[in-house]
């Protein structure tokens, strides 16, 4: 709470589960967009994404899958525990294996 003259402002800084999921979703979009850029994908290239399964990421993808897929141009994101790759992304200090491929 802050006061200045007759003006008072109060902020609720509580992080809800929904806000945390939105942050994870936005960071996931950011990380995948970096991969698209590094691999010289065209802006219009559609992609497939396989991501190592994790409870925090799963909740975010469940809640924000339309947003994520729309931003990264993917039909869906597949969560999988058996990803065989060395490609990693960092989400909230968590390293996750990921495969990003263009759709043919």
C-alpha positions as CSV (number, residue, x, y, z in Angstrom):
1,X,0.0,0.0,0.0
2,X,1.3,3.5,-0.9
3,X,-0.2,6.9,-0.2
4,X,0.4,10.2,-1.9
5,X,-1.9,13.0,-1.0
6,X,-5.4,11.8,-1.4
7,X,-4.4,8.9,-3.6
8,X,-4.0,5.4,-2.2
9,X,-2.8,2.4,-4.2
10,X,-2.8,-1.2,-3.0
11,X,-1.3,-4.2,-4.9
12,X,-2.1,-7.8,-4.3
13,X,1.1,-9.6,-5.1
14,X,-0.2,-13.1,-4.4
15,X,0.9,-15.5,-7.1
16,X,-2.0,-17.8,-7.9
17,X,-1.6,-21.2,-9.6
18,X,-3.2,-19.7,-12.8
19,X,-0.6,-16.8,-12.8
20,X,2.2,-19.3,-12.3
21,X,0.9,-21.4,-15.2
22,X,0.7,-18.4,-17.4
23,X,4.3,-17.5,-16.6
24,X,5.4,-21.0,-17.5
25,X,3.4,-20.9,-20.7
26,X,5.0,-17.6,-21.7
27,X,8.5,-18.8,-20.9
28,X,7.8,-22.0,-22.9
29,X,6.8,-19.9,-25.9
30,X,9.9,-17.8,-25.5
31,X,12.2,-20.8,-25.4
32,X,10.6,-22.5,-28.4
33,X,10.7,-19.3,-30.4
34,X,14.5,-19.1,-29.7
35,X,14.8,-22.7,-31.1
36,X,12.9,-21.7,-34.2
37,X,15.2,-18.7,-34.7
38,X,18.4,-20.8,-34.1
39,X,17.3,-23.4,-36.6
40,X,16.4,-20.7,-39.2
41,X,12.7,-21.8,-39.5
42,X,10.6,-19.6,-41.6
43,X,8.1,-17.4,-39.8
44,X,5.2,-19.5,-41.3
45,X,6.7,-22.9,-40.7
46,X,4.4,-25.1,-38.6
47,X,6.2,-27.3,-36.1
48,X,5.8,-30.4,-33.9
49,X,7.0,-30.3,-30.3
50,X,7.8,-33.2,-28.0
51,X,8.6,-32.1,-24.5
52,X,9.8,-34.0,-21.4
53,X,6.9,-34.5,-19.1
54,X,6.8,-32.6,-15.8
55,X,3.9,-31.8,-13.6
56,X,4.4,-28.0,-13.6
57,X,4.8,-27.8,-17.3
58,X,1.9,-30.2,-17.8
59,X,-0.5,-28.0,-15.8
60,X,0.6,-24.9,-17.8
61,X,0.2,-26.6,-21.1
62,X,-3.3,-28.0,-20.1
63,X,-4.5,-24.5,-19.2
64,X,-2.8,-22.5,-22.0
65,X,-2.3,-25.0,-24.9
66,X,-4.3,-22.9,-27.4
67,X,-2.1,-19.8,-26.6
68,X,1.1,-21.7,-26.7
69,X,0.4,-23.6,-29.9
70,X,-0.9,-20.4,-31.6
71,X,2.3,-18.5,-30.7
72,X,4.7,-21.2,-31.8
73,X,2.6,-22.5,-34.8
74,X,2.3,-26.0,-33.5
75,X,-0.8,-28.3,-33.8
76,X,-0.1,-29.7,-30.3
77,X,2.6,-30.3,-27.8
78,X,3.3,-33.9,-26.9
79,X,4.5,-34.6,-23.4
80,X,6.7,-37.7,-23.2
81,X,9.0,-39.3,-20.7
82,X,11.0,-41.1,-23.4
83,X,12.6,-38.2,-25.3
84,X,16.0,-39.1,-26.7
85,X,17.7,-35.8,-27.4
86,X,20.4,-33.6,-26.0
87,X,18.3,-30.4,-26.7
88,X,17.3,-28.7,-23.4
89,X,15.3,-25.7,-22.4
90,X,15.1,-24.0,-19.0
91,X,11.8,-23.2,-17.4
92,X,11.9,-21.8,-13.9
93,X,15.3,-23.4,-13.2
94,X,14.1,-26.7,-14.5
95,X,15.9,-28.3,-17.5
96,X,13.6,-30.2,-19.8
97,X,14.4,-32.2,-23.0
98,X,12.7,-31.0,-26.1
99,X,12.4,-31.9,-29.8
100,X,11.2,-29.2,-32.2
101,X,10.7,-30.3,-35.8
102,X,9.1,-28.7,-38.8
103,X,6.0,-30.3,-40.1
104,X,6.2,-31.5,-43.7
